[in-house]
Amino acid sequence: MSNPPNDRAQQKDEYAVSYDSLRTTESHASRTAEVNAAFFLPHLKSGMSLLDCGCGPGSITVGLAARADPGQVTGVDVGESVVEAARRHAVERGVTNVRFQVASAYELPFPDNSFDAVFTHNMPEHLQDPLKAFQEMHRVLKAGGVLGVRDIDGAGLLISGPGEDQIRRAVEIMFKNWLNVSGTPYLGRQLRSLLREAGFMRVFAQASYDNYPTGESLTRFMDIYASTFENERTFIDRVTQSGLADEGELREFAEAFRAFGRHPDSFLANAHCEAVGWKELV
């Protein structure tokens, strides 16, 4: 699916849902390096300096810091509240080789050739200009340094269960809203070409899935999305004002999410693409 017209380039990068919504905060805090950065961990070594670009509440960052220890790990995010949450999380976990600061992926506040490795997860998919962000990540990497990136590709959604058609319709509305606001839920398939255009060499790319293997995990996931359709005012206003659905339809979608999440036959998995690229040795 192609990106929207170029007039979006003048808009500000935004989350399709609000940055502090339940869907955003809870899903981000549940991520770990062992699961969400598993493809990248084999490329990390003790003593490396590493940047986590778009670190959110730091749940992945602290795991990367454990792998890089005693190397210094830096997490950056545009959200002041999540940076504070990341600092608290590191203190609670007793991780001392990590620091966090507010910064934009478009203007990283570091000199050229600062890091041995850079990681980013589910952040470029929200940007108007992901190529510019990847170019910045390339700039701050040392020669021979490695980048790991994981982003969604909504076309790979796997779903089966009662109310499947209604869930698919709800997801279609979410993705149309996403495209209207900022970024694209189909960025994953573009990672190889974007990294190569940004200057990375030997780009390796593959796909994986976020899975919900138990009834409890699927129920919780679908409840979060039900809350988005019922309670997340930013999302509701955007969807209704753009004519994608009315509030009655959104409430029906919320009920469908809950029913789907509680049925023993339901199955859902979200596709992501992962890429690893290296900065050329000088």
C-alpha positions as a Markdown table, in Angstrom:
| # | Residue | x | y | z |
|---|---|---|---|---|
| 1 | Met | 0.0 | 0.0 | 0.0 |
| 2 | Ser | 1.5 | 3.3 | -1.0 |
| 3 | Asn | 2.0 | 6.3 | 1.3 |
| 4 | Pro | -0.5 | 9.2 | 1.3 |
| 5 | Pro | 0.0 | 12.3 | -0.8 |
| 6 | Asn | 3.1 | 14.5 | -0.2 |
| 7 | Asp | 1.0 | 17.2 | 1.5 |
| 8 | Arg | 1.3 | 15.2 | 4.7 |
| 9 | Ala | 5.0 | 16.1 | 4.8 |
| 10 | Gln | 4.1 | 19.4 | 6.2 |
| 11 | Gln | 2.3 | 17.8 | 9.2 |
| 12 | Lys | 3.9 | 17.2 | 12.6 |
| 13 | Asp | 4.8 | 13.6 | 13.5 |
| 14 | Glu | 2.1 | 12.2 | 15.8 |
| 15 | Tyr | 0.9 | 8.9 | 17.2 |
| 16 | Ala | -2.3 | 7.7 | 15.5 |
| 17 | Val | -3.5 | 7.2 | 19.1 |
| 18 | Ser | -2.3 | 9.6 | 21.8 |
| 19 | Tyr | 1.2 | 9.0 | 23.1 |
| 20 | Asp | -0.1 | 8.4 | 26.7 |
| 21 | Ser | -3.1 | 6.2 | 25.8 |
| 22 | Leu | -3.5 | 2.8 | 27.6 |
| 23 | Arg | -2.8 | 1.1 | 24.3 |
| 24 | Thr | 0.5 | 2.9 | 23.9 |
| 25 | Thr | 1.8 | 2.9 | 27.5 |
| 26 | Glu | 0.9 | -0.6 | 28.4 |
| 27 | Ser | 2.0 | -2.2 | 25.1 |
| 28 | His | 5.4 | -0.4 | 25.3 |
| 29 | Ala | 6.0 | -1.2 | 28.9 |
| 30 | Ser | 5.5 | -4.9 | 28.2 |
| 31 | Arg | 8.3 | -5.2 | 25.6 |
| 32 | Thr | 11.6 | -6.8 | 26.4 |
| 33 | Ala | 15.0 | -7.1 | 24.7 |
| 34 | Glu | 14.8 | -10.8 | 24.9 |
| 35 | Val | 11.6 | -10.9 | 22.8 |
| 36 | Asn | 11.4 | -7.7 | 20.8 |
| 37 | Ala | 15.1 | -7.3 | 20.1 |
| 38 | Ala | 15.9 | -11.1 | 19.9 |
| 39 | Phe | 17.0 | -10.7 | 16.2 |
| 40 | Phe | 19.5 | -8.0 | 17.2 |
| 41 | Leu | 21.0 | -9.5 | 20.4 |
| 42 | Pro | 23.5 | -11.8 | 18.6 |
| 43 | His | 25.1 | -8.6 | 17.1 |
| 44 | Leu | 25.8 | -7.0 | 20.5 |
| 45 | Lys | 28.9 | -7.6 | 22.6 |
| 46 | Ser | 30.0 | -6.6 | 26.1 |
| 47 | Gly | 31.5 | -3.2 | 26.2 |
| 48 | Met | 29.7 | -1.8 | 23.2 |
| 49 | Ser | 28.3 | 1.8 | 23.3 |
| 50 | Leu | 24.6 | 1.7 | 22.1 |
| 51 | Leu | 21.8 | 4.1 | 21.3 |
| 52 | Asp | 18.2 | 3.1 | 21.6 |
| 53 | Cys | 16.3 | 5.6 | 19.4 |
| 54 | Gly | 12.7 | 5.9 | 20.4 |
| 55 | Cys | 13.2 | 4.1 | 23.7 |
| 56 | Gly | 9.8 | 4.7 | 25.2 |
| 57 | Pro | 9.6 | 3.6 | 28.9 |
| 58 | Gly | 12.9 | 1.8 | 28.7 |
| 59 | Ser | 11.7 | -1.8 | 29.0 |
| 60 | Ile | 13.8 | -2.9 | 26.0 |
| 61 | Thr | 16.7 | -0.5 | 26.7 |
| 62 | Val | 17.5 | -2.0 | 30.1 |
| 63 | Gly | 17.8 | -5.4 | 28.5 |
| 64 | Leu | 20.1 | -4.0 | 25.8 |
| 65 | Ala | 22.2 | -2.4 | 28.6 |
| 66 | Ala | 22.6 | -5.8 | 30.3 |
| 67 | Arg | 23.9 | -7.3 | 27.1 |
| 68 | Ala | 26.3 | -4.3 | 26.5 |
| 69 | Asp | 27.5 | -4.0 | 30.1 |
| 70 | Pro | 30.0 | -2.4 | 30.9 |
| 71 | Gly | 29.4 | -0.4 | 27.8 |
| 72 | Gln | 27.3 | 2.7 | 28.0 |
| 73 | Val | 23.7 | 2.7 | 26.6 |
| 74 | Thr | 21.7 | 5.8 | 25.8 |
| 75 | Gly | 18.0 | 5.9 | 25.3 |
| 76 | Val | 16.3 | 8.9 | 23.6 |
| 77 | Asp | 12.6 | 9.7 | 23.0 |
| 78 | Val | 10.6 | 12.8 | 22.1 |
| 79 | Gly | 8.3 | 12.3 | 25.0 |
| 80 | Glu | 9.4 | 13.8 | 28.3 |
| 81 | Ser | 7.0 | 11.7 | 30.4 |
| 82 | Val | 8.2 | 8.4 | 28.9 |
| 83 | Val | 11.9 | 9.4 | 29.4 |
| 84 | Glu | 11.1 | 10.0 | 33.1 |
| 85 | Ala | 9.4 | 6.6 | 33.2 |
| 86 | Ala | 12.5 | 5.0 | 31.6 |
| 87 | Arg | 14.8 | 6.6 | 34.2 |
| 88 | Arg | 12.5 | 5.2 | 37.0 |
| 89 | His | 12.5 | 1.8 | 35.4 |
| 90 | Ala | 16.3 | 1.7 | 35.2 |
| 91 | Val | 16.6 | 2.6 | 38.8 |
| 92 | Glu | 14.0 | 0.0 | 39.8 |
| 93 | Arg | 15.9 | -2.6 | 37.9 |
| 94 | Gly | 19.3 | -1.5 | 39.3 |
| 95 | Val | 20.7 | -0.9 | 35.8 |
| 96 | Thr | 23.5 | 1.7 | 36.1 |
| 97 | Asn | 25.1 | 1.7 | 32.6 |
| 98 | Val | 22.2 | 3.4 | 30.9 |
| 99 | Arg | 21.0 | 7.1 | 30.6 |
| 100 | Phe | 18.0 | 8.7 | 29.0 |
| 101 | Gln | 17.3 | 12.0 | 27.4 |
| 102 | Val | 14.7 | 13.8 | 25.3 |
| 103 | Ala | 15.7 | 14.0 | 21.7 |
| 104 | Ser | 14.3 | 13.8 | 18.2 |
| 105 | Ala | 15.3 | 11.1 | 15.8 |
| 106 | Tyr | 15.7 | 13.7 | 13.1 |
| 107 | Glu | 18.3 | 15.7 | 15.1 |
| 108 | Leu | 20.2 | 13.3 | 17.4 |
| 109 | Pro | 22.3 | 15.4 | 19.8 |
| 110 | Phe | 25.5 | 13.3 | 19.4 |
| 111 | Pro | 28.7 | 13.8 | 17.3 |
| 112 | Asp | 29.4 | 11.7 | 14.2 |
| 113 | Asn | 30.7 | 8.2 | 15.0 |
| 114 | Ser | 29.5 | 8.1 | 18.6 |
| 115 | Phe | 28.0 | 4.6 | 18.9 |
| 116 | Asp | 29.0 | 1.0 | 18.2 |
| 117 | Ala | 25.3 | 0.0 | 17.7 |
| 118 | Val | 21.9 | 1.7 | 17.3 |
| 119 | Phe | 18.5 | 0.1 | 17.9 |
| 120 | Thr | 15.0 | 1.3 | 17.1 |
| 121 | His | 11.7 | -0.5 | 17.6 |
| 122 | Asn | 8.2 | 0.6 | 16.3 |
| 123 | Met | 9.3 | 4.2 | 16.0 |
| 124 | Pro | 10.1 | 4.9 | 12.3 |
| 125 | Glu | 6.6 | 3.7 | 11.4 |
| 126 | His | 5.2 | 6.8 | 13.1 |
| 127 | Leu | 7.4 | 9.3 | 11.2 |
| 128 | Gln | 6.7 | 11.4 | 8.2 |
| 129 | Asp | 10.3 | 11.0 | 7.0 |
| 130 | Pro | 11.8 | 7.7 | 8.3 |
| 131 | Leu | 14.6 | 8.0 | 5.8 |
| 132 | Lys | 15.9 | 11.2 | 7.5 |
| 133 | Ala | 15.8 | 9.4 | 10.8 |
| 134 | Phe | 17.8 | 6.4 | 9.5 |
| 135 | Gln | 20.3 | 8.8 | 8.0 |
| 136 | Glu | 20.8 | 10.4 | 11.4 |
| 137 | Met | 21.3 | 6.9 | 13.0 |
| 138 | His | 23.8 | 6.2 | 10.3 |
| 139 | Arg | 25.6 | 9.4 | 11.1 |
| 140 | Val | 26.0 | 8.7 | 14.8 |
| 141 | Leu | 27.3 | 5.1 | 14.2 |
| 142 | Lys | 31.0 | 4.4 | 14.1 |
| 143 | Ala | 32.4 | 2.9 | 11.0 |
| 144 | Gly | 31.6 | -0.8 | 11.0 |
| 145 | Gly | 28.8 | -0.2 | 13.5 |
| 146 | Val | 25.5 | -2.0 | 13.4 |
| 147 | Leu | 21.8 | -0.9 | 13.3 |
| 148 | Gly | 18.8 | -3.0 | 14.2 |
| 149 | Val | 15.3 | -2.0 | 13.5 |
| 150 | Arg | 11.9 | -3.7 | 13.9 |
| 151 | Asp | 8.7 | -2.2 | 12.6 |
| 152 | Ile | 5.1 | -3.3 | 11.9 |
| 153 | Asp | 3.6 | -4.4 | 8.6 |
| 154 | Gly | -0.1 | -4.5 | 9.0 |
| 155 | Ala | -0.7 | -6.5 | 5.8 |
| 156 | Gly | 0.6 | -9.6 | 7.6 |
| 157 | Leu | -2.1 | -9.7 | 10.2 |
| 158 | Leu | -3.2 | -13.3 | 11.0 |
| 159 | Ile | -6.7 | -13.6 | 12.5 |
| 160 | Ser | -9.3 | -16.2 | 12.9 |
| 161 | Gly | -12.3 | -16.5 | 15.2 |
| 162 | Pro | -15.8 | -15.3 | 15.9 |
| 163 | Gly | -16.5 | -11.8 | 14.6 |
| 164 | Glu | -13.4 | -11.9 | 12.4 |
| 165 | Asp | -14.9 | -9.8 | 9.7 |
| 166 | Gln | -15.8 | -7.0 | 12.2 |
| 167 | Ile | -12.3 | -7.1 | 13.7 |
| 168 | Arg | -10.8 | -6.8 | 10.3 |
| 169 | Arg | -13.0 | -3.8 | 9.6 |
| 170 | Ala | -12.0 | -2.2 | 12.8 |
| 171 | Val | -8.3 | -2.8 | 12.0 |
| 172 | Glu | -8.8 | -1.3 | 8.6 |
| 173 | Ile | -10.2 | 1.9 | 10.2 |
| 174 | Met | -7.3 | 2.1 | 12.6 |
| 175 | Phe | -4.8 | 1.8 | 9.7 |
| 176 | Lys | -6.6 | 4.5 | 7.6 |
| 177 | Asn | -6.6 | 6.8 | 10.6 |
| 178 | Trp | -2.9 | 6.0 | 11.0 |
| 179 | Leu | -2.2 | 7.0 | 7.4 |
| 180 | Asn | -4.2 | 10.2 | 7.8 |
| 181 | Val | -2.2 | 11.2 | 10.9 |
| 182 | Ser | 1.5 | 10.3 | 10.5 |
| 183 | Gly | 3.6 | 7.5 | 9.3 |
| 184 | Thr | 2.4 | 4.1 | 7.9 |
| 185 | Pro | 1.5 | 0.7 | 9.4 |
| 186 | Tyr | 3.1 | -0.9 | 6.3 |
| 187 | Leu | 6.7 | 0.3 | 6.8 |
| 188 | Gly | 8.2 | -3.1 | 7.6 |
| 189 | Arg | 8.5 | -4.2 | 4.0 |
| 190 | Gln | 10.4 | -1.1 | 3.2 |
| 191 | Leu | 13.2 | -1.5 | 5.7 |
| 192 | Arg | 15.7 | -3.0 | 3.5 |
| 193 | Ser | 15.4 | -0.3 | 0.8 |
| 194 | Leu | 15.3 | 2.5 | 3.4 |
| 195 | Leu | 18.4 | 1.3 | 5.1 |
| 196 | Arg | 20.3 | 0.9 | 1.9 |
| 197 | Glu | 19.2 | 4.4 | 0.8 |
| 198 | Ala | 20.4 | 5.8 | 4.2 |
| 199 | Gly | 23.9 | 4.4 | 3.5 |
| 200 | Phe | 23.8 | 1.0 | 5.3 |
| 201 | Met | 25.7 | -2.0 | 3.8 |
| 202 | Arg | 25.0 | -5.7 | 4.0 |
| 203 | Val | 21.4 | -5.3 | 5.0 |
| 204 | Phe | 19.7 | -8.4 | 6.4 |
| 205 | Ala | 15.9 | -8.4 | 6.6 |
| 206 | Gln | 13.3 | -10.9 | 7.8 |
| 207 | Ala | 9.7 | -11.1 | 9.3 |
| 208 | Ser | 8.5 | -12.2 | 12.7 |
| 209 | Tyr | 5.3 | -12.1 | 14.7 |
| 210 | Asp | 4.0 | -10.7 | 17.9 |
| 211 | Asn | 2.0 | -13.6 | 19.3 |
| 212 | Tyr | -0.6 | -14.1 | 22.0 |
| 213 | Pro | -0.3 | -17.8 | 22.8 |
| 214 | Thr | -2.7 | -18.0 | 25.8 |
| 215 | Gly | -6.3 | -17.0 | 26.3 |
| 216 | Glu | -5.2 | -14.6 | 29.0 |
| 217 | Ser | -2.7 | -12.8 | 26.8 |
| 218 | Leu | -5.1 | -12.4 | 23.9 |
| 219 | Thr | -7.9 | -11.3 | 26.2 |
| 220 | Arg | -5.7 | -8.5 | 27.6 |
| 221 | Phe | -4.5 | -7.4 | 24.2 |
| 222 | Met | -8.0 | -7.2 | 22.8 |
| 223 | Asp | -9.3 | -5.4 | 26.0 |
| 224 | Ile | -6.6 | -2.7 | 25.4 |
| 225 | Tyr | -7.9 | -2.2 | 21.8 |
| 226 | Ala | -11.5 | -2.1 | 23.0 |
| 227 | Ser | -10.5 | 0.7 | 25.4 |
| 228 | Thr | -9.1 | 2.6 | 22.5 |
| 229 | Phe | -12.3 | 2.5 | 20.6 |
| 230 | Glu | -14.4 | 3.4 | 23.7 |
| 231 | Asn | -12.3 | 5.8 | 25.7 |
| 232 | Glu | -9.4 | 7.2 | 23.7 |
| 233 | Arg | -10.8 | 10.6 | 22.8 |
| 234 | Thr | -8.0 | 11.6 | 20.4 |
| 235 | Phe | -8.5 | 8.5 | 18.4 |
| 236 | Ile | -12.4 | 8.7 | 18.5 |
| 237 | Asp | -12.4 | 12.4 | 17.4 |
| 238 | Arg | -10.0 | 11.7 | 14.5 |
| 239 | Val | -12.0 | 8.7 | 13.3 |
| 240 | Thr | -15.4 | 10.4 | 13.5 |
| 241 | Gln | -14.3 | 13.7 | 12.1 |
| 242 | Ser | -12.7 | 12.0 | 9.1 |
| 243 | Gly | -15.9 | 10.1 | 8.5 |
| 244 | Leu | -14.3 | 6.6 | 8.9 |
| 245 | Ala | -16.9 | 5.6 | 11.5 |
| 246 | Asp | -19.3 | 7.1 | 14.0 |
| 247 | Glu | -19.2 | 6.6 | 17.8 |
| 248 | Gly | -21.9 | 4.0 | 17.7 |
| 249 | Glu | -19.9 | 1.9 | 15.3 |
| 250 | Leu | -16.8 | 2.4 | 17.5 |
| 251 | Arg | -18.6 | 1.0 | 20.5 |
| 252 | Glu | -19.7 | -2.0 | 18.5 |
| 253 | Phe | -16.1 | -2.6 | 17.5 |
| 254 | Ala | -15.1 | -2.4 | 21.1 |
| 255 | Glu | -17.6 | -5.1 | 22.0 |
| 256 | Ala | -16.3 | -7.2 | 19.1 |
| 257 | Phe | -12.8 | -6.9 | 20.4 |
| 258 | Arg | -13.8 | -8.1 | 23.9 |
| 259 | Ala | -15.9 | -11.0 | 22.6 |
| 260 | Phe | -13.1 | -12.1 | 20.2 |
| 261 | Gly | -10.5 | -11.9 | 23.0 |
| 262 | Arg | -12.6 | -14.2 | 25.3 |
| 263 | His | -13.5 | -16.9 | 22.8 |
| 264 | Pro | -11.4 | -20.1 | 23.1 |
| 265 | Asp | -11.1 | -20.5 | 19.4 |
| 266 | Ser | -9.8 | -17.0 | 18.6 |
| 267 | Phe | -6.3 | -16.5 | 17.2 |
| 268 | Leu | -4.4 | -13.3 | 16.3 |
| 269 | Ala | -0.8 | -12.5 | 15.5 |
| 270 | Asn | 0.8 | -9.2 | 14.3 |
| 271 | Ala | 3.5 | -9.2 | 11.6 |
| 272 | His | 6.7 | -7.2 | 12.0 |
| 273 | Cys | 9.8 | -6.9 | 9.8 |
| 274 | Glu | 13.3 | -6.8 | 11.2 |
| 275 | Ala | 16.4 | -5.5 | 9.5 |
| 276 | Val | 20.1 | -5.3 | 10.5 |
| 277 | Gly | 22.5 | -3.1 | 8.5 |
| 278 | Trp | 26.1 | -2.1 | 8.9 |
| 279 | Lys | 27.9 | 1.2 | 8.4 |
| 280 | Glu | 30.7 | 0.7 | 5.9 |
| 281 | Leu | 34.3 | 0.6 | 7.2 |
| 282 | Val | 36.3 | 3.5 | 6.1 |
